[in-house]
């Protein structure tokens, strides 16, 4: 398996959520990782993604990280 790096992207809540096949959202409350291109939510409800409608969000930006696989 090829080794890959994980980069934390800056996100302040301005504009739309960053999305891409190599981007994921990590909830720091419940430690759930959600792919940015698929619908889903974390266990505690901080992250909600509706990929079919192209929307989503975080209840608390300070408890969420945007991760990029390089």
C-alpha angles and dihedrals in degrees: 000000000000116000114241132190125230118219124193111224123210113247122172098174096260118135123347126334115274110250138181141130091272096045126097136174121228120201109213091199100060100010094237120151117212123191110236094225098051131068115252148109137228121253095258096044097245092121123046122174125183102185094176091061095034096239140109143131152185125256090208117023091190089064096050133077126196109219128197123198110217 
